[in-house]
Amino acid sequence: MTKIQLTLLSLFYFTFTIGQVNDCNCINELNDISEKIKNAKSYKVQIKGDKIIEFEKWKTEIETEIKKDSLIDFFCVGYLQKYISFINDLHNQVYATQKNEFIQAPNYTKSIDTTQIQNDSVSGIYYAGNNKILIKKENNNTWLGITLESNSSKWEKGKIRLVIKKTKYNIFEIFEYLQNGILIYQKDVKIENGRIHSTFWNKQNKLFFNQNHVDNFTYKTINSSFDYIGIKTLKRTKILMEEADKFIEQNLRNITKPNLIIDLRNNGGGSTKQAEKLLESLKNNENIEHIYIIINFKTASAAELITLKLKEDKRTIIVGENSKGMIEYGHGNKSYSSTSNCSAFKIDLSTEQTDKNLSIHECIGIKPDYSLNNASDWIEQIININPKE
């Protein structure tokens, strides 16, 4: 091959490669995801007949939103999540790596003025632990959450942590960067009483709805009438299963109080098998008059299944707030995993339907019998509940 031929070949290869890079945009990512989502069990269950046409129309709507968003380079993966949210299945996930997400987080380019806060139901200063943001209204349908303070050097003042939008149906949706840099999308978000529900952000700077379990399993006596069990995770590993069995053997014989609190806040699930001995023990414990199950917006998957299983016992009272609603489908022994063609976004899809009767909870969550607020400690609120009322 002559030098001229080699030069032309190299030039062709370079031009082809650059062309591929230039074609790697959010619309192309959307087209890729629209093919890969067909591998999800929930797609096969839900997208049939007229739903196929509706899903295509939904894709067109997302395309239009992508083209109009000036921050699309930062929030593309959020729009991909919004696209697949048409299917009610939270086990279907699209996400970027932490490293890439921190590079992508945008900066607010205007001056930040915390003295001029608009008087609406959304705007204001919000807190989440050591993080503080200003939520500022940009137009009639969009609010930006701008970092004011953080204990992480990666979240400098001025970085945009979230975008809140009001849809044409007057429902709020949110694109939020978590503390670790992962971007998530949520639809049907409630904003009331100074809190953005299904997030940690609140104006009161209180986190009574949260519980950071130190140990995987916790037992303690609260008072002469209440025992407490906290369960951090239901992951099915050999070590955790052994730890669960040992915990039950050592502590459940001590549960003699008329009231038992089982705290499943922030429990993201795993396997229901880990709790089988606990369920059996509680079933046979005649000392207990009331079983209070605490759930919050991060109680998910197997933890939700355990909550419903415990609810079959007439003594059980569910308290807290709606759980995550990640319950009808699952990954089985192995999820469908892939990456998008351009940006290598990770894609995990459901492979099994747990129970079609659970569809009433998917993406909505389990509704508590008693809702707890963010004004005081949840354990104290539970102690003051009178189940006979």
C-alpha positions as CSV (number, residue, x, y, z in Angstrom):
1,M,0.0,0.0,0.0
2,T,1.4,3.4,-1.0
3,K,1.9,6.4,1.3
4,I,-0.9,8.2,-0.4
5,Q,-3.2,5.3,0.1
6,L,-2.2,5.0,3.8
7,T,-2.8,8.7,4.3
8,L,-6.2,8.6,2.6
9,L,-7.1,5.5,4.7
10,S,-6.0,7.3,7.9
11,L,-8.0,10.4,7.0
12,F,-11.1,8.3,6.3
13,Y,-10.8,6.5,9.6
14,F,-10.3,9.8,11.5
15,T,-13.3,11.4,9.8
16,F,-15.4,8.3,10.5
17,T,-14.4,8.2,14.1
18,I,-15.2,12.0,14.6
19,G,-18.5,11.4,12.9
20,Q,-19.3,8.7,15.4
21,V,-18.5,11.0,18.3
22,N,-20.6,13.8,16.9
23,D,-23.5,11.4,16.4
24,C,-23.3,10.5,20.1
25,N,-26.1,12.7,21.4
26,C,-29.1,12.3,23.7
27,I,-31.5,11.5,20.9
28,N,-29.3,8.6,19.7
29,E,-29.1,7.4,23.3
30,L,-32.9,7.5,23.5
31,N,-33.2,5.5,20.3
32,D,-30.8,2.9,21.8
33,I,-32.7,2.7,25.0
34,S,-36.0,2.4,23.2
35,E,-34.7,-0.9,21.7
36,K,-33.1,-2.3,24.8
37,I,-36.1,-1.6,27.1
38,K,-38.0,-4.3,25.0
39,N,-35.9,-6.9,27.0
40,A,-37.6,-6.0,30.3
41,K,-40.2,-8.3,31.6
42,S,-42.5,-5.4,32.4
43,Y,-42.3,-4.2,28.8
44,K,-43.5,-7.6,27.6
45,V,-46.3,-7.5,30.2
46,Q,-47.5,-3.9,29.9
47,I,-46.7,-2.7,26.3
48,K,-49.3,-4.4,24.2
49,G,-52.0,-3.3,21.7
50,D,-52.8,0.5,22.0
51,K,-50.0,0.8,24.6
52,I,-47.4,0.3,21.8
53,I,-48.8,3.4,20.0
54,E,-48.9,5.4,23.3
55,F,-45.3,4.4,24.1
56,E,-44.2,5.7,20.6
57,K,-46.0,9.0,21.2
58,W,-44.3,9.2,24.6
59,K,-41.0,8.8,23.0
60,T,-41.8,11.7,20.6
61,E,-42.7,13.9,23.6
62,I,-39.3,13.0,25.3
63,E,-37.5,13.8,22.0
64,T,-39.1,17.3,22.0
65,E,-38.2,17.9,25.6
66,I,-34.6,16.8,25.0
67,K,-34.3,19.3,22.0
68,K,-35.7,22.2,24.1
69,D,-33.5,21.7,27.2
70,S,-30.5,23.9,27.2
71,L,-29.0,21.8,30.0
72,I,-29.4,18.5,28.1
73,D,-25.7,17.7,28.2
74,F,-26.0,17.5,32.0
75,F,-29.4,15.8,32.3
76,C,-29.6,13.4,29.4
77,V,-29.6,10.3,31.6
78,G,-32.5,11.8,33.5
79,Y,-34.6,12.0,30.3
80,L,-33.8,8.4,29.5
81,Q,-35.1,7.5,33.0
82,K,-38.2,9.6,32.3
83,Y,-38.7,7.7,29.0
84,I,-38.7,4.3,30.6
85,S,-40.9,5.5,33.5
86,F,-43.8,5.1,31.1
87,I,-43.6,1.5,32.2
88,N,-44.5,1.0,35.8
89,D,-41.4,-0.9,37.0
90,L,-38.8,0.7,39.2
91,H,-36.5,-2.2,38.7
92,N,-35.8,-0.9,35.2
93,Q,-32.9,1.5,35.6
94,V,-30.6,3.7,33.5
95,Y,-27.8,5.5,35.2
96,A,-24.3,6.9,34.7
97,T,-21.2,6.2,36.7
98,Q,-20.4,8.4,39.7
99,K,-17.3,9.7,38.1
100,N,-19.1,10.8,34.9
101,E,-21.9,12.3,36.8
102,F,-19.7,14.6,38.9
103,I,-18.0,15.9,35.7
104,Q,-21.5,16.6,34.3
105,A,-23.1,18.5,37.2
106,P,-23.8,22.0,35.9
107,N,-23.0,25.4,37.4
108,Y,-25.6,28.2,38.0
109,T,-24.3,31.1,35.9
110,K,-26.3,33.9,37.4
111,S,-25.9,35.7,40.7
112,I,-27.2,33.9,43.8
113,D,-29.5,36.0,45.9
114,T,-31.0,34.3,49.0
115,T,-32.7,37.5,50.2
116,Q,-35.2,37.6,47.3
117,I,-37.1,34.3,47.5
118,Q,-40.3,34.1,45.5
119,N,-43.5,33.4,47.5
120,D,-44.7,30.1,46.0
121,S,-45.1,26.5,47.3
122,V,-41.7,25.4,46.0
123,S,-39.2,28.2,46.2
124,G,-37.0,28.6,49.3
125,I,-34.0,27.3,51.2
126,Y,-33.9,23.5,51.7
127,Y,-31.7,21.2,53.8
128,A,-30.6,17.6,53.6
129,G,-28.2,16.8,56.4
130,N,-25.1,19.0,55.9
131,N,-26.3,20.1,52.5
132,K,-28.1,23.4,51.8
133,I,-29.7,24.6,48.6
134,L,-31.7,27.5,47.3
135,I,-34.6,26.4,45.1
136,K,-35.2,29.3,42.7
137,K,-38.0,29.7,40.3
138,E,-36.7,30.2,36.7
139,N,-40.0,30.4,34.9
140,N,-43.7,29.4,35.4
141,N,-42.8,25.6,35.2
142,T,-39.2,25.3,36.3
143,W,-37.2,25.6,39.5
144,L,-33.5,25.1,40.0
145,G,-31.9,23.8,43.2
146,I,-28.6,25.6,43.6
147,T,-25.9,24.5,46.1
148,L,-25.3,26.9,48.9
149,E,-23.4,24.7,51.4
150,S,-22.2,21.1,51.5
151,N,-19.7,19.0,53.5
152,S,-18.5,17.6,50.2
153,S,-15.9,19.6,48.2
154,K,-17.4,18.2,45.0
155,W,-20.6,20.2,45.6
156,E,-19.2,23.7,45.4
157,K,-21.5,26.7,45.9
158,G,-23.4,27.4,42.7
159,K,-23.6,23.8,41.4
160,I,-27.1,22.8,40.4
161,R,-28.3,19.8,42.5
162,L,-31.7,19.5,41.1
163,V,-34.3,20.7,38.6
164,I,-38.0,20.7,39.4
165,K,-40.6,20.9,36.6
166,K,-44.3,21.2,36.6
167,T,-45.8,19.1,33.8
168,K,-48.7,19.9,31.6
169,Y,-50.8,17.9,34.0
170,N,-49.7,20.3,36.9
171,I,-47.8,17.5,38.5
172,F,-44.2,18.0,39.8
173,E,-41.3,15.9,38.5
174,I,-37.7,16.1,39.6
175,F,-34.2,15.6,38.2
176,E,-31.9,15.3,41.2
177,Y,-28.2,14.8,41.7
178,L,-27.6,12.7,44.8
179,Q,-24.8,13.4,47.2
180,N,-22.6,10.7,45.5
181,G,-23.2,12.3,42.1
182,I,-25.7,9.9,40.6
183,L,-28.6,11.6,38.7
184,I,-32.1,10.2,39.2
185,Y,-35.5,11.2,37.8
186,Q,-38.8,10.9,39.8
187,K,-42.3,11.6,38.5
188,D,-45.4,12.5,40.5
189,V,-43.5,14.2,43.3
190,K,-45.4,15.8,46.1
191,I,-44.1,19.2,47.5
192,E,-46.0,20.2,50.6
193,N,-45.4,21.2,54.3
194,G,-41.9,22.4,53.4
195,R,-40.7,19.1,52.1
196,I,-40.0,17.6,48.7
197,H,-41.4,14.1,49.3
198,S,-39.4,11.1,48.1
199,T,-36.2,13.1,48.8
200,F,-34.4,14.3,51.9
201,W,-34.9,18.0,51.0
202,N,-36.9,19.9,53.6
203,K,-37.2,23.5,54.8
204,Q,-37.2,22.6,58.5
205,N,-33.7,21.1,58.4
206,K,-35.1,17.9,60.2
207,L,-34.8,14.3,59.2
208,F,-37.3,12.5,61.5
209,F,-38.4,10.4,58.5
210,N,-34.9,9.1,58.1
211,Q,-33.1,6.3,60.0
212,N,-29.4,5.5,59.5
213,H,-29.2,2.0,61.0
214,V,-25.7,1.5,62.4
215,D,-25.9,-2.3,62.6
216,N,-27.6,-4.7,60.3
217,F,-29.8,-5.8,63.1
218,T,-30.8,-3.9,66.2
219,Y,-32.8,-4.9,69.3
220,K,-33.6,-2.7,72.2
221,T,-36.3,-2.0,74.8
222,I,-37.8,1.5,74.5
223,N,-40.0,1.4,77.6
224,S,-42.1,-0.9,79.6
225,S,-44.6,-1.3,76.7
226,F,-42.4,-1.2,73.6
227,D,-39.7,-3.3,72.1
228,Y,-37.8,-2.3,69.0
229,I,-36.2,-4.2,66.1
230,G,-34.3,-2.3,63.4
231,I,-33.4,-4.1,60.1
232,K,-30.9,-2.3,57.9
233,T,-30.9,-4.7,54.9
234,L,-32.3,-7.9,53.6
235,K,-29.4,-8.8,51.3
236,R,-29.1,-12.5,50.9
237,T,-25.5,-13.3,51.5
238,K,-24.2,-16.2,53.6
239,I,-22.8,-13.9,56.2
240,L,-25.9,-11.8,56.5
241,M,-28.2,-14.9,56.6
242,E,-26.1,-16.3,59.5
243,E,-26.1,-13.0,61.3
244,A,-29.9,-12.8,60.9
245,D,-30.4,-16.3,62.3
246,K,-28.1,-15.6,65.2
247,F,-29.9,-12.3,66.0
248,I,-33.3,-14.0,66.1
249,E,-32.1,-16.8,68.3
250,Q,-30.5,-14.3,70.8
251,N,-33.2,-11.6,70.9
252,L,-36.6,-12.7,70.0
253,R,-37.1,-14.6,73.2
254,N,-36.8,-11.2,75.0
255,I,-39.7,-9.7,73.1
256,T,-42.4,-9.8,75.8
257,K,-43.8,-6.3,75.6
258,P,-47.3,-5.7,74.2
259,N,-46.0,-3.5,71.4
260,L,-43.2,-4.2,69.0
261,I,-41.8,-1.7,66.5
262,I,-40.0,-3.1,63.4
263,D,-38.1,-0.3,61.7
264,L,-37.6,-0.8,57.9
265,R,-36.7,2.7,57.1
266,N,-34.1,3.0,54.3
267,N,-34.2,-0.8,53.9
268,G,-33.7,-1.3,50.1
269,G,-34.6,-5.0,50.2
270,G,-32.7,-8.1,49.1
271,S,-34.4,-11.4,49.9
272,T,-37.5,-12.2,51.9
273,K,-35.8,-15.5,53.0
274,Q,-33.7,-13.6,55.5
275,A,-36.8,-12.6,57.4
276,E,-38.6,-16.0,57.4
277,K,-37.5,-17.0,60.9
278,L,-38.5,-13.6,62.2
279,L,-42.0,-13.9,60.7
280,E,-42.5,-17.3,62.1
281,S,-41.3,-16.3,65.6
282,L,-43.7,-13.2,65.6
283,K,-46.6,-15.4,64.5
284,N,-46.1,-17.6,67.6
285,N,-45.5,-14.8,70.0
286,E,-48.7,-14.3,72.0
287,N,-47.3,-11.5,74.2
288,I,-47.5,-9.0,71.3
289,E,-50.7,-7.1,70.9
290,H,-49.6,-4.6,68.2
291,I,-46.8,-4.8,65.7
292,Y,-45.8,-1.4,64.2
293,I,-43.9,-1.5,60.9
294,I,-42.1,1.7,60.0
295,I,-41.6,2.5,56.3
296,N,-40.3,5.5,54.5
297,F,-39.6,6.5,50.9
298,K,-36.5,4.4,50.7
299,T,-38.2,1.1,52.0
300,A,-38.1,-1.0,48.8
301,S,-38.4,-4.3,47.1
302,A,-38.1,-7.3,49.5
303,A,-38.6,-4.9,52.5
304,E,-42.0,-4.0,51.0
305,L,-42.8,-7.6,50.5
306,I,-42.0,-8.3,54.1
307,T,-44.2,-5.3,55.1
308,L,-47.2,-6.8,53.2
309,K,-46.5,-10.3,54.7
310,L,-46.5,-8.8,58.2
311,K,-49.8,-7.0,57.3
312,E,-51.5,-10.3,57.0
313,D,-51.2,-10.5,60.8
314,K,-54.2,-8.6,62.2
315,R,-52.0,-7.1,64.9
316,T,-49.8,-5.3,62.4
317,I,-50.1,-1.5,61.9
318,I,-48.1,0.2,59.1
319,V,-46.8,3.6,60.0
320,G,-44.6,6.3,58.4
321,E,-44.9,7.4,54.8
322,N,-45.4,5.7,51.4
323,S,-42.7,3.2,50.6
324,K,-40.7,3.3,47.3
325,G,-43.1,1.2,45.2
326,M,-40.4,-1.2,43.8
327,I,-42.3,-4.4,44.3
328,E,-44.2,-6.0,41.4
329,Y,-41.1,-6.9,39.3
330,G,-37.6,-8.2,40.2
331,H,-34.3,-9.2,38.8
332,G,-34.7,-12.8,39.7
333,N,-31.4,-14.7,39.9
334,K,-29.9,-12.3,37.3
335,S,-31.1,-9.0,35.9
336,Y,-30.7,-8.0,32.2
337,S,-27.6,-5.8,32.2
338,S,-26.2,-3.8,29.3
339,T,-24.7,-0.4,28.5
340,S,-25.9,2.3,26.0
341,N,-24.0,2.5,22.8
342,C,-22.7,6.1,23.1
343,S,-22.2,7.2,26.7
344,A,-22.0,3.7,28.2
345,F,-24.8,4.4,30.6
346,K,-25.6,1.4,32.7
347,I,-28.9,-0.4,32.0
348,D,-30.5,-2.9,34.4
349,L,-33.9,-4.4,33.5
350,S,-36.4,-6.6,35.3
351,T,-36.5,-10.3,34.3
352,E,-39.5,-11.5,36.3
353,Q,-42.9,-10.4,37.5
354,T,-43.2,-11.2,41.3
355,D,-47.0,-11.0,41.5
356,K,-49.4,-9.1,39.2
357,N,-51.6,-8.3,42.2
358,L,-48.8,-6.1,43.5
359,S,-49.3,-3.6,40.6
360,I,-51.4,-1.4,42.9
361,H,-48.2,-0.6,44.8
362,E,-45.7,-0.3,41.9
363,C,-44.3,3.3,41.6
364,I,-46.7,4.4,44.3
365,G,-45.6,2.5,47.4
366,I,-47.4,0.9,50.3
367,K,-49.6,3.5,52.0
368,P,-49.3,3.5,55.8
369,D,-52.2,3.0,58.2
370,Y,-50.9,6.0,60.1
371,S,-49.0,8.8,58.4
372,L,-46.2,10.3,60.5
373,N,-45.0,13.9,59.9
374,N,-41.6,15.5,60.1
375,A,-42.4,17.6,63.2
376,S,-41.0,15.1,65.8
377,D,-39.3,11.8,66.4
378,W,-41.2,9.0,64.7
379,I,-40.7,6.6,67.6
380,E,-42.3,9.1,69.9
381,Q,-45.2,9.6,67.5
382,I,-45.8,5.8,67.4
383,I,-45.9,5.6,71.2
384,N,-48.6,8.2,71.2
385,I,-50.8,6.3,68.6
386,N,-54.0,4.8,70.0
387,P,-54.9,2.0,67.6
388,K,-58.3,1.7,69.2
389,E,-59.3,5.1,67.9
